[in-house]
Amino acid sequence: MATFLPFFSYSLEGYIKAKRYLLTKNIDVSQLRGFQLVEVANDIKETEAEQA
């Protein structure tokens, strides 16, 4: 059974990468805090991966 690894980790580095990623997608990050931001970025990345 494969273990799902998130695209962005729940660390400061992952947070920064996730925030940059969301900004490139023109998503307003002002309402997102901490883990929420990383979760949203991971959801979008996961959706893109499934569509590819």
C-alpha positions in Angstrom: 0.0 0.0 0.0 1.5 3.4 -1.0 1.7 6.2 1.5 0.5 9.5 0.3 3.1 12.2 0.7 1.9 15.8 0.5 3.4 18.0 -2.1 4.1 20.7 0.5 5.3 19.6 4.0 3.9 21.0 7.2 7.1 22.9 8.0 8.2 26.5 7.6 9.9 25.6 4.3 6.8 23.8 3.1 4.6 26.8 4.1 6.8 29.2 2.2 6.8 27.0 -0.9 3.0 26.6 -0.7 2.4 30.3 -0.3 4.6 31.0 -3.3 2.7 28.4 -5.3 -0.7 29.8 -4.4 0.4 33.3 -5.3 1.5 32.0 -8.8 -2.1 30.7 -9.1 -3.5 34.2 -8.2 -5.2 32.8 -5.1 -5.8 35.3 -2.2 -3.8 33.9 0.7 -4.6 36.7 3.2 -7.4 34.6 4.8 -5.3 31.4 5.1 -3.3 30.7 8.2 -0.6 28.1 8.7 -1.8 24.6 8.0 -4.8 25.9 6.1 -2.6 27.4 3.5 -0.5 24.2 3.1 -3.7 22.1 2.9 -5.2 24.3 0.2 -2.0 24.2 -1.8 -1.8 20.4 -1.4 -5.4 20.1 -2.6 -4.8 22.1 -5.7 -1.5 20.3 -6.5 -3.3 16.9 -6.0 -6.1 17.9 -8.3 -3.7 19.0 -11.0 -1.8 15.7 -10.7 -5.0 13.7 -11.1 -5.9 15.7 -14.2 -2.5 15.3 -15.8 
